Amino acid sequence: MAAIANLTIDQGATFSSDVTVKDANNNAFDLTGYTAEAKMAKGYSSTRTRTSITCTIAADATTGVITLSLTADQTSALEEGRYVYDLEILQTSSSTITRVIEGIISVRPQVTT
């Protein structure tokens, strides 16, 4: 079962958030040999509002840290409101995909000119 982590993104600003993947014993999960992918959308089945989130595994993969990020241009393109997201890891040797974190992203609007 995936952990729950809710996030907030400021529209028009660069977004970055570190998340730590934990194993069943609540220790940092060794991400050596894994890749990560995250996506967000206005709803679970929505395809029109789907956005990929850049995922970077820490240089020391044994820390279990993945950085989620979006550029200022990407957050500017988001509509304000509530989104759902999930983060999945792929074990490259076995092609096993595991959802590790999911939650709600709130996009807060920026002041427009």
TORPA-4810 file (N, C-alpha, C, O; in nm, 3 decimals):
<nodes>
NODE_1_0.084_-0.117_0.000_0.000_0.000_0.000_0.089_0.124_0.000_0.187_0.131_0.074_M
NODE_2_0.054_0.220_-0.082_0.134_0.342_-0.095_0.114_0.434_0.025_0.006_0.439_0.085_A
NODE_3_0.219_0.506_0.059_0.210_0.609_0.163_0.133_0.728_0.107_0.127_0.747_-0.015_A
NODE_4_0.075_0.807_0.196_0.000_0.926_0.157_0.083_1.049_0.190_0.131_1.063_0.303_I
NODE_5_0.100_1.138_0.093_0.169_1.265_0.116_0.100_1.371_0.031_0.098_1.360_-0.092_A
NODE_6_0.045_1.471_0.095_-0.022_1.579_0.024_0.076_1.695_0.005_0.157_1.725_0.092_N
NODE_7_0.067_1.760_-0.112_0.162_1.864_-0.151_0.088_1.990_-0.193_-0.030_1.986_-0.227_L
NODE_8_0.158_2.104_-0.190_0.104_2.231_-0.239_0.201_2.288_-0.341_0.322_2.290_-0.318_T
NODE_9_0.147_2.334_-0.454_0.227_2.397_-0.559_0.177_2.538_-0.576_0.056_2.560_-0.588_I
NODE_10_0.268_2.634_-0.579_0.234_2.773_-0.610_0.242_2.792_-0.760_0.347_2.775_-0.821_D
NODE_11_0.129_2.828_-0.820_0.121_2.851_-0.964_0.224_2.956_-1.005_0.233_3.061_-0.941_Q
NODE_12_0.301_2.929_-1.110_0.398_3.025_-1.163_0.534_3.022_-1.094_0.624_3.097_-1.132_G
NODE_13_0.550_2.938_-0.993_0.677_2.928_-0.920_0.741_2.792_-0.947_0.673_2.695_-0.978_A
NODE_14_0.873_2.787_-0.935_0.944_2.661_-0.947_0.905_2.574_-0.827_0.903_2.622_-0.713_T
NODE_15_0.874_2.448_-0.853_0.832_2.356_-0.748_0.936_2.246_-0.731_0.986_2.191_-0.829_F
NODE_16_0.968_2.214_-0.607_1.057_2.102_-0.576_1.020_2.049_-0.439_1.001_2.125_-0.344_S
NODE_17_1.011_1.917_-0.429_0.982_1.854_-0.301_1.053_1.720_-0.294_1.043_1.638_-0.386_S
NODE_18_1.124_1.696_-0.184_1.189_1.568_-0.162_1.095_1.476_-0.087_1.033_1.516_0.012_D
NODE_19_1.084_1.353_-0.134_1.008_1.251_-0.064_1.101_1.134_-0.036_1.190_1.104_-0.116_V
NODE_20_1.081_1.069_0.076_1.164_0.955_0.112_1.080_0.828_0.109_0.979_0.817_0.179_T
NODE_21_1.122_0.734_0.027_1.055_0.606_0.017_1.107_0.517_0.131_1.228_0.506_0.153_V
NODE_22_1.013_0.456_0.202_1.048_0.371_0.317_1.009_0.226_0.289_0.917_0.199_0.213_K
NODE_23_1.082_0.134_0.352_1.047_-0.007_0.340_0.946_-0.045_0.449_0.900_0.041_0.524_D
NODE_24_0.912_-0.172_0.457_0.811_-0.219_0.553_0.854_-0.196_0.698_0.769_-0.191_0.787_A
NODE_25_0.984_-0.182_0.724_1.034_-0.158_0.859_1.057_-0.010_0.887_1.119_0.026_0.987_N
NODE_26_1.007_0.076_0.797_1.018_0.222_0.810_1.162_0.272_0.795_1.197_0.378_0.845_N
NODE_27_1.245_0.195_0.725_1.381_0.237_0.692_1.384_0.290_0.550_1.298_0.255_0.469_N
NODE_28_1.483_0.374_0.519_1.498_0.425_0.382_1.511_0.307_0.286_1.587_0.213_0.311_A
NODE_29_1.437_0.313_0.176_1.438_0.208_0.075_1.554_0.232_-0.021_1.568_0.344_-0.071_F
NODE_30_1.635_0.132_-0.047_1.748_0.145_-0.139_1.696_0.147_-0.282_1.644_0.046_-0.331_D
NODE_31_1.711_0.260_-0.349_1.659_0.278_-0.485_1.763_0.247_-0.592_1.744_0.282_-0.709_L
NODE_32_1.872_0.181_-0.555_1.972_0.141_-0.654_1.905_0.044_-0.753_1.843_-0.054_-0.713_T
NODE_33_1.920_0.073_-0.882_1.859_-0.011_-0.985_1.714_0.020_-1.014_1.645_-0.058_-1.080_G
NODE_34_1.666_0.133_-0.965_1.527_0.175_-0.987_1.522_0.306_-1.065_1.618_0.383_-1.065_Y
NODE_35_1.411_0.329_-1.132_1.377_0.459_-1.187_1.245_0.500_-1.122_1.176_0.417_-1.062_T
NODE_36_1.210_0.627_-1.134_1.087_0.677_-1.072_1.007_0.760_-1.172_1.063_0.824_-1.261_A
NODE_37_0.876_0.756_-1.156_0.786_0.833_-1.242_0.668_0.881_-1.159_0.612_0.806_-1.079_E
NODE_38_0.632_1.008_-1.178_0.515_1.064_-1.108_0.429_1.139_-1.208_0.477_1.196_-1.306_A
NODE_39_0.300_1.137_-1.180_0.206_1.211_-1.265_0.096_1.270_-1.178_0.066_1.220_-1.069_K
NODE_40_0.038_1.377_-1.226_-0.073_1.441_-1.155_-0.184_1.469_-1.255_-0.160_1.487_-1.374_M
NODE_41_-0.307_1.474_-1.204_-0.423_1.498_-1.289_-0.536_1.554_-1.204_-0.536_1.539_-1.082_A
NODE_42_-0.632_1.618_-1.269_-0.748_1.674_-1.199_-0.835_1.565_-1.139_-0.907_1.589_-1.042_K
NODE_43_-0.830_1.446_-1.194_-0.906_1.333_-1.142_-0.836_1.205_-1.181_-0.752_1.205_-1.271_G
NODE_44_-0.869_1.095_-1.116_-0.800_0.969_-1.140_-0.811_0.921_-1.284_-0.716_0.862_-1.336_Y
NODE_45_-0.923_0.946_-1.349_-0.940_0.897_-1.486_-0.924_1.008_-1.590_-0.943_0.984_-1.709_S
NODE_46_-0.890_1.128_-1.546_-0.876_1.240_-1.638_-0.752_1.223_-1.726_-0.644_1.194_-1.676_S
NODE_47_-0.769_1.242_-1.855_-0.653_1.238_-1.945_-0.622_1.378_-1.996_-0.508_1.404_-2.037_T
NODE_48_-0.717_1.468_-1.994_-0.698_1.604_-2.046_-0.605_1.686_-1.957_-0.530_1.770_-2.008_R
NODE_49_-0.608_1.664_-1.830_-0.530_1.748_-1.738_-0.411_1.673_-1.679_-0.360_1.714_-1.574_T
NODE_50_-0.365_1.568_-1.742_-0.253_1.488_-1.690_-0.121_1.560_-1.714_-0.094_1.609_-1.824_R
NODE_51_-0.038_1.567_-1.609_0.093_1.631_-1.615_0.198_1.537_-1.557_0.177_1.480_-1.450_T
NODE_52_0.309_1.521_-1.627_0.421_1.443_-1.573_0.504_1.531_-1.481_0.530_1.648_-1.512_S
NODE_53_0.545_1.475_-1.371_0.631_1.544_-1.274_0.771_1.485_-1.289_0.787_1.363_-1.291_I
NODE_54_0.872_1.572_-1.298_1.010_1.525_-1.308_1.051_1.459_-1.177_1.029_1.513_-1.069_T
NODE_55_1.112_1.341_-1.188_1.157_1.265_-1.070_1.307_1.241_-1.081_1.357_1.195_-1.183_C
NODE_56_1.378_1.274_-0.974_1.522_1.253_-0.970_1.557_1.175_-0.843_1.530_1.220_-0.732_T
NODE_57_1.617_1.058_-0.861_1.662_0.980_-0.746_1.793_1.039_-0.697_1.881_1.073_-0.777_I
NODE_58_1.807_1.051_-0.566_1.926_1.111_-0.506_2.052_1.039_-0.552_2.049_0.920_-0.584_A
NODE_59_2.165_1.112_-0.557_2.293_1.054_-0.597_2.326_0.933_-0.512_2.380_0.834_-0.562_A
NODE_60_2.294_0.938_-0.382_2.308_0.823_-0.294_2.172_0.754_-0.287_2.090_0.787_-0.201_D
NODE_61_2.150_0.659_-0.376_2.019_0.594_-0.388_1.978_0.519_-0.262_1.860_0.488_-0.244_A
NODE_62_2.073_0.490_-0.173_2.040_0.416_-0.051_1.962_0.501_0.048_1.908_0.447_0.145_T
NODE_63_1.954_0.634_0.026_1.878_0.722_0.116_1.728_0.714_0.091_1.649_0.758_0.175_T
NODE_64_1.687_0.659_-0.024_1.545_0.649_-0.058_1.481_0.779_-0.099_1.359_0.788_-0.110_G
NODE_65_1.563_0.883_-0.123_1.508_1.015_-0.153_1.487_1.032_-0.304_1.575_1.004_-0.385_V
NODE_66_1.367_1.079_-0.337_1.332_1.116_-0.475_1.287_1.261_-0.472_1.203_1.299_-0.390_I
NODE_67_1.342_1.342_-0.561_1.300_1.481_-0.573_1.198_1.493_-0.685_1.223_1.454_-0.799_T
NODE_68_1.081_1.548_-0.650_0.976_1.577_-0.748_0.990_1.724_-0.784_1.006_1.808_-0.696_L
NODE_69_0.983_1.757_-0.913_0.998_1.898_-0.951_0.920_1.933_-1.076_0.893_1.849_-1.162_S
NODE_70_0.885_2.062_-1.084_0.822_2.123_-1.200_0.885_2.260_-1.221_0.920_2.327_-1.123_L
NODE_71_0.900_2.302_-1.345_0.953_2.435_-1.374_0.844_2.539_-1.351_0.726_2.506_-1.340_T
NODE_72_0.884_2.665_-1.345_0.787_2.775_-1.330_0.690_2.777_-1.449_0.572_2.806_-1.431_A
NODE_73_0.739_2.748_-1.569_0.650_2.744_-1.687_0.547_2.632_-1.672_0.430_2.649_-1.709_D
NODE_74_0.589_2.518_-1.619_0.495_2.407_-1.601_0.389_2.441_-1.497_0.271_2.410_-1.517_Q
NODE_75_0.428_2.503_-1.386_0.328_2.536_-1.283_0.237_2.649_-1.330_0.121_2.656_-1.288_T
NODE_76_0.288_2.737_-1.416_0.203_2.844_-1.472_0.090_2.786_-1.557_-0.019_2.842_-1.563_S
NODE_77_0.118_2.674_-1.621_0.020_2.611_-1.709_-0.087_2.534_-1.632_-0.189_2.494_-1.690_A
NODE_78_-0.066_2.511_-1.503_-0.164_2.438_-1.422_-0.281_2.528_-1.384_-0.263_2.646_-1.354_L
NODE_79_-0.400_2.472_-1.386_-0.517_2.543_-1.335_-0.513_2.536_-1.183_-0.466_2.437_-1.127_E
NODE_80_-0.561_2.640_-1.117_-0.567_2.633_-0.971_-0.666_2.524_-0.931_-0.757_2.490_-1.007_E
NODE_81_-0.647_2.471_-0.812_-0.741_2.372_-0.762_-0.674_2.246_-0.712_-0.555_2.245_-0.681_G
NODE_82_-0.753_2.141_-0.704_-0.713_2.014_-0.645_-0.678_1.914_-0.755_-0.751_1.900_-0.853_R
NODE_83_-0.567_1.845_-0.736_-0.522_1.740_-0.826_-0.494_1.615_-0.742_-0.475_1.624_-0.621_Y
NODE_84_-0.490_1.501_-0.807_-0.440_1.379_-0.745_-0.307_1.346_-0.811_-0.283_1.384_-0.926_V
NODE_85_-0.220_1.275_-0.739_-0.093_1.235_-0.798_-0.050_1.101_-0.741_-0.099_1.056_-0.637_Y
NODE_86_0.043_1.038_-0.812_0.109_0.921_-0.757_0.252_0.914_-0.806_0.288_0.970_-0.910_D
NODE_87_0.332_0.845_-0.727_0.474_0.825_-0.756_0.498_0.675_-0.760_0.467_0.604_-0.664_L
NODE_88_0.552_0.628_-0.871_0.581_0.486_-0.886_0.729_0.466_-0.911_0.796_0.550_-0.972_E
NODE_89_0.780_0.352_-0.862_0.919_0.316_-0.890_0.920_0.189_-0.974_0.833_0.103_-0.960_I
NODE_90_1.018_0.180_-1.062_1.033_0.065_-1.151_1.168_0.000_-1.123_1.272_0.063_-1.136_L
NODE_91_1.165_-0.126_-1.086_1.288_-0.202_-1.069_1.330_-0.248_-1.209_1.265_-0.333_-1.270_Q
NODE_92_1.439_-0.190_-1.259_1.477_-0.211_-1.399_1.511_-0.356_-1.430_1.489_-0.400_-1.543_T
NODE_93_1.565_-0.432_-1.336_1.604_-0.571_-1.364_1.484_-0.664_-1.382_1.493_-0.762_-1.455_S
NODE_94_1.374_-0.635_-1.314_1.258_-0.724_-1.321_1.135_-0.661_-1.384_1.034_-0.728_-1.405_S
NODE_95_1.142_-0.531_-1.415_1.029_-0.456_-1.470_0.911_-0.451_-1.374_0.797_-0.434_-1.417_S
NODE_96_0.937_-0.465_-1.244_0.832_-0.457_-1.143_0.805_-0.311_-1.109_0.896_-0.236_-1.075_T
NODE_97_0.677_-0.272_-1.119_0.637_-0.135_-1.087_0.562_-0.136_-0.954_0.473_-0.218_-0.933_I
NODE_98_0.600_-0.043_-0.865_0.536_-0.032_-0.735_0.495_0.113_-0.711_0.577_0.203_-0.725_T
NODE_99_0.369_0.136_-0.675_0.326_0.270_-0.635_0.369_0.288_-0.491_0.332_0.209_-0.404_R
NODE_100_0.450_0.393_-0.465_0.504_0.411_-0.331_0.443_0.528_-0.255_0.436_0.526_-0.133_V
NODE_101_0.400_0.630_-0.328_0.339_0.747_-0.264_0.225_0.797_-0.352_0.233_0.794_-0.474_I
NODE_102_0.120_0.843_-0.287_0.007_0.903_-0.358_-0.053_1.011_-0.269_-0.026_1.016_-0.149_E
NODE_103_-0.133_1.096_-0.328_-0.197_1.199_-0.248_-0.263_1.306_-0.331_-0.293_1.289_-0.449_G
NODE_104_-0.285_1.419_-0.265_-0.352_1.534_-0.324_-0.249_1.645_-0.341_-0.164_1.668_-0.254_I
NODE_105_-0.256_1.713_-0.454_-0.177_1.834_-0.476_-0.274_1.951_-0.486_-0.368_1.947_-0.566_I
NODE_106_-0.252_2.053_-0.405_-0.331_2.176_-0.416_-0.247_2.279_-0.490_-0.134_2.309_-0.450_S
NODE_107_-0.303_2.332_-0.599_-0.234_2.436_-0.676_-0.295_2.570_-0.637_-0.413_2.595_-0.659_V
NODE_108_-0.211_2.656_-0.578_-0.255_2.789_-0.534_-0.229_2.889_-0.645_-0.121_2.891_-0.703_R
NODE_109_-0.328_2.974_-0.675_-0.315_3.066_-0.790_-0.214_3.177_-0.765_-0.187_3.215_-0.651_P
NODE_110_-0.161_3.228_-0.874_-0.073_3.344_-0.867_-0.153_3.469_-0.905_-0.258_3.459_-0.968_Q
NODE_111_-0.102_3.584_-0.868_-0.165_3.709_-0.907_-0.128_3.736_-1.052_-0.010_3.730_-1.088_V
NODE_112_-0.226_3.763_-1.135_-0.200_3.789_-1.276_-0.206_3.939_-1.303_-0.270_4.014_-1.230_T
NODE_113_-0.137_3.978_-1.408_-0.134_4.121_-1.443_-0.234_4.154_-1.549_-0.244_4.270_-1.590_T
</nodes>
